[in-house]
Amino acid sequence: MQIYMVGGAVRDGLLGLPVQDHDWVVVGAKPEELVALGYLPVGKDFPVFLHPQTREEYALARTERKTARGYRGFVVDADPNVTLEQDLARRDLTINSIAARALCASSAAIFEPDLETLIDPYGGQRDLRQKILRHVTDAFREDPVRILRLARFAAKFPDFSVAPETSVLMQHMVADGEVDALVPERVWQELARGLMEGRPSRMLEVLRDCGALQKLLPEVARLWGVPQRIEYHPEVDTGRHLMMVLDMAAQLKAPLPVRFACLCHDLGKGTTPADLLPRHIGHEERSARLLKGVCERLRVPVDCRELADVVAREHGNIHRSADFGAAPVVRLLERCDAFRKPVRFADILLACECDARGRLGLEQVPYPPRQRLLQALSAAQSVATDRVAADAQAAGRDGKEIGTLIHQARVAAVDQARASLRNE
């Protein structure tokens, strides 16, 4: 029995990056041997075990044979005769198919990798040096999830290029309908991870180049070639603007719901009637309708879905809020549910800032509406709503009238706060 560390842990170690998780492969062993050593079996589709002390995953070396479309259509063979080279051959990219022999570091059989002695039958170290994302073997075509994974790695390593032969292979996979067999949960999982990488725009670029974006997110794919408004640098179309917005979200360390809102906030521009170009009148409502379809199709989590909906509907009003009086500002806060969910409202404003700064020449320009609306919210929150309600009830007012009085008190508080700022 031999144990090796494989995959991302070896790759990141060679790149000098922090290693988050260790993946181990066990060659020449049967499941009962690992169980006898105290390992806990957890694998459902193939034999995976948890180390009795570290709880890290140890998988038996295996091969896979395609039996049907999609990423679930495989028969797995984890026979003890499967070699390390055979196991590495089934991996997606050469940079993830490097192995390091494990050394026993303690009496409890806790292992450490020997990064000085690597097994690299498919040229992963060469591709790391040349910064190339390349498939290992033609078996890449058997799992459409690998297209998403490669796109995610492009976002993680934005200075890596995709090997020409890998680009062609992915195009053929899309044309053959492999992407159509992907299940929504897996698409969302990889999409979400790609959005959280350092340059999410690269993920969209790779998916668009191979045709997968049109299959998976046609609402997003339609944005390329659609002109921006004249005042927003017409030489940059809406698709390119979207990529800049996503990269700004990454630069500002935005959480996933904000990044998803950035991805979907302008979907309606891809369906703007020709007579409304380039002003995109009414695109906010169109964006919200298209967003609903995306969320239902990909089964997007509620927090991402709800924040994206508000941003799609209100980002134009938030951008223009400097021209609003106190009453329209309070109505905007109410539509955004800012009084009940102030933390989410801050994220809504962050998404709008990414949109505003995701434009040529505006990357370093401050976004005043964010601070201005947070100040307005703070002023409106200072209203003692329980006291307003109690006084109204004592005067015989009903529920609807009480709501109106609270709204009026908040408008007055925002107006007063603005006047104080002007007088400073």
LINBELBEL-V493590 format. One record per residue. N is the residue number from 0. SS is DSSP state (H for helix, E for strand, L for the rest). Layout:
n=N ss=SS
n=N ss=SS
//
This chain:
n=0 ss=L
n=1 ss=E
n=2 ss=E
n=3 ss=E
n=4 ss=E
n=5 ss=E
n=6 ss=L
n=7 ss=H
n=8 ss=H
n=9 ss=H
n=10 ss=H
n=11 ss=H
n=12 ss=H
n=13 ss=H
n=14 ss=H
n=15 ss=L
n=16 ss=L
n=17 ss=L
n=18 ss=L
n=19 ss=L
n=20 ss=L
n=21 ss=L
n=22 ss=E
n=23 ss=E
n=24 ss=E
n=25 ss=E
n=26 ss=E
n=27 ss=L
n=28 ss=L
n=29 ss=L
n=30 ss=H
n=31 ss=H
n=32 ss=H
n=33 ss=H
n=34 ss=H
n=35 ss=H
n=36 ss=L
n=37 ss=L
n=38 ss=L
n=39 ss=E
n=40 ss=E
n=41 ss=L
n=42 ss=L
n=43 ss=L
n=44 ss=L
n=45 ss=L
n=46 ss=L
n=47 ss=E
n=48 ss=E
n=49 ss=E
n=50 ss=L
n=51 ss=L
n=52 ss=L
n=53 ss=L
n=54 ss=L
n=55 ss=L
n=56 ss=E
n=57 ss=E
n=58 ss=E
n=59 ss=E
n=60 ss=L
n=61 ss=L
n=62 ss=E
n=63 ss=E
n=64 ss=E
n=65 ss=E
n=66 ss=L
n=67 ss=L
n=68 ss=L
n=69 ss=L
n=70 ss=L
n=71 ss=L
n=72 ss=L
n=73 ss=E
n=74 ss=E
n=75 ss=E
n=76 ss=E
n=77 ss=L
n=78 ss=L
n=79 ss=L
n=80 ss=L
n=81 ss=L
n=82 ss=L
n=83 ss=H
n=84 ss=H
n=85 ss=H
n=86 ss=H
n=87 ss=H
n=88 ss=H
n=89 ss=L
n=90 ss=L
n=91 ss=L
n=92 ss=E
n=93 ss=H
n=94 ss=H
n=95 ss=H
n=96 ss=L
n=97 ss=L
n=98 ss=E
n=99 ss=E
n=100 ss=E
n=101 ss=E
n=102 ss=E
n=103 ss=E
n=104 ss=L
n=105 ss=L
n=106 ss=L
n=107 ss=L
n=108 ss=L
n=109 ss=L
n=110 ss=E
n=111 ss=E
n=112 ss=E
n=113 ss=E
n=114 ss=E
n=115 ss=E
n=116 ss=E
n=117 ss=E
n=118 ss=E
n=119 ss=L
n=120 ss=L
n=121 ss=L
n=122 ss=L
n=123 ss=H
n=124 ss=H
n=125 ss=H
n=126 ss=H
n=127 ss=H
n=128 ss=H
n=129 ss=H
n=130 ss=L
n=131 ss=E
n=132 ss=E
n=133 ss=L
n=134 ss=E
n=135 ss=L
n=136 ss=L
n=137 ss=H
n=138 ss=H
n=139 ss=H
n=140 ss=H
n=141 ss=H
n=142 ss=L
n=143 ss=L
n=144 ss=H
n=145 ss=H
n=146 ss=H
n=147 ss=H
n=148 ss=H
n=149 ss=H
n=150 ss=H
n=151 ss=H
n=152 ss=H
n=153 ss=H
n=154 ss=H
n=155 ss=H
n=156 ss=L
n=157 ss=L
n=158 ss=L
n=159 ss=L
n=160 ss=E
n=161 ss=E
n=162 ss=L
n=163 ss=H
n=164 ss=H
n=165 ss=H
n=166 ss=H
n=167 ss=H
n=168 ss=H
n=169 ss=H
n=170 ss=H
n=171 ss=H
n=172 ss=H
n=173 ss=H
n=174 ss=H
n=175 ss=L
n=176 ss=L
n=177 ss=L
n=178 ss=H
n=179 ss=H
n=180 ss=H
n=181 ss=L
n=182 ss=L
n=183 ss=H
n=184 ss=H
n=185 ss=H
n=186 ss=H
n=187 ss=H
n=188 ss=H
n=189 ss=H
n=190 ss=H
n=191 ss=H
n=192 ss=H
n=193 ss=H
n=194 ss=H
n=195 ss=L
n=196 ss=L
n=197 ss=L
n=198 ss=L
n=199 ss=H
n=200 ss=H
n=201 ss=H
n=202 ss=H
n=203 ss=H
n=204 ss=H
n=205 ss=H
n=206 ss=H
n=207 ss=H
n=208 ss=H
n=209 ss=H
n=210 ss=L
n=211 ss=H
n=212 ss=H
n=213 ss=H
n=214 ss=H
n=215 ss=H
n=216 ss=L
n=217 ss=H
n=218 ss=H
n=219 ss=H
n=220 ss=H
n=221 ss=L
n=222 ss=L
n=223 ss=L
n=224 ss=L
n=225 ss=L
n=226 ss=L
n=227 ss=L
n=228 ss=L
n=229 ss=H
n=230 ss=H
n=231 ss=H
n=232 ss=L
n=233 ss=L
n=234 ss=L
n=235 ss=L
n=236 ss=L
n=237 ss=H
n=238 ss=H
n=239 ss=H
n=240 ss=H
n=241 ss=H
n=242 ss=H
n=243 ss=H
n=244 ss=H
n=245 ss=H
n=246 ss=H
n=247 ss=H
n=248 ss=H
n=249 ss=H
n=250 ss=H
n=251 ss=L
n=252 ss=L
n=253 ss=L
n=254 ss=L
n=255 ss=H
n=256 ss=H
n=257 ss=H
n=258 ss=H
n=259 ss=H
n=260 ss=H
n=261 ss=H
n=262 ss=H
n=263 ss=H
n=264 ss=L
n=265 ss=L
n=266 ss=H
n=267 ss=H
n=268 ss=H
n=269 ss=H
n=270 ss=H
n=271 ss=L
n=272 ss=L
n=273 ss=H
n=274 ss=H
n=275 ss=H
n=276 ss=L
n=277 ss=L
n=278 ss=L
n=279 ss=L
n=280 ss=L
n=281 ss=L
n=282 ss=H
n=283 ss=H
n=284 ss=H
n=285 ss=H
n=286 ss=H
n=287 ss=H
n=288 ss=H
n=289 ss=H
n=290 ss=H
n=291 ss=H
n=292 ss=H
n=293 ss=H
n=294 ss=H
n=295 ss=H
n=296 ss=H
n=297 ss=H
n=298 ss=L
n=299 ss=L
n=300 ss=L
n=301 ss=H
n=302 ss=H
n=303 ss=H
n=304 ss=H
n=305 ss=H
n=306 ss=H
n=307 ss=H
n=308 ss=H
n=309 ss=H
n=310 ss=H
n=311 ss=H
n=312 ss=H
n=313 ss=H
n=314 ss=H
n=315 ss=H
n=316 ss=H
n=317 ss=H
n=318 ss=H
n=319 ss=L
n=320 ss=H
n=321 ss=H
n=322 ss=H
n=323 ss=L
n=324 ss=L
n=325 ss=H
n=326 ss=H
n=327 ss=H
n=328 ss=H
n=329 ss=H
n=330 ss=H
n=331 ss=H
n=332 ss=H
n=333 ss=H
n=334 ss=H
n=335 ss=L
n=336 ss=L
n=337 ss=L
n=338 ss=L
n=339 ss=L
n=340 ss=L
n=341 ss=H
n=342 ss=H
n=343 ss=H
n=344 ss=H
n=345 ss=H
n=346 ss=H
n=347 ss=H
n=348 ss=H
n=349 ss=H
n=350 ss=H
n=351 ss=H
n=352 ss=H
n=353 ss=H
n=354 ss=H
n=355 ss=H
n=356 ss=H
n=357 ss=L
n=358 ss=L
n=359 ss=L
n=360 ss=L
n=361 ss=L
n=362 ss=L
n=363 ss=L
n=364 ss=L
n=365 ss=L
n=366 ss=L
n=367 ss=H
n=368 ss=H
n=369 ss=H
n=370 ss=H
n=371 ss=H
n=372 ss=H
n=373 ss=H
n=374 ss=H
n=375 ss=H
n=376 ss=H
n=377 ss=H
n=378 ss=H
n=379 ss=H
n=380 ss=H
n=381 ss=L
n=382 ss=L
n=383 ss=L
n=384 ss=H
n=385 ss=H
n=386 ss=H
n=387 ss=H
n=388 ss=H
n=389 ss=H
n=390 ss=H
n=391 ss=H
n=392 ss=H
n=393 ss=H
n=394 ss=L
n=395 ss=L
n=396 ss=L
n=397 ss=L
n=398 ss=H
n=399 ss=H
n=400 ss=H
n=401 ss=H
n=402 ss=H
n=403 ss=H
n=404 ss=H
n=405 ss=H
n=406 ss=H
n=407 ss=H
n=408 ss=H
n=409 ss=H
n=410 ss=H
n=411 ss=H
n=412 ss=H
n=413 ss=H
n=414 ss=H
n=415 ss=H
n=416 ss=H
n=417 ss=H
n=418 ss=H
n=419 ss=H
n=420 ss=H
n=421 ss=H
n=422 ss=H
n=423 ss=L
//
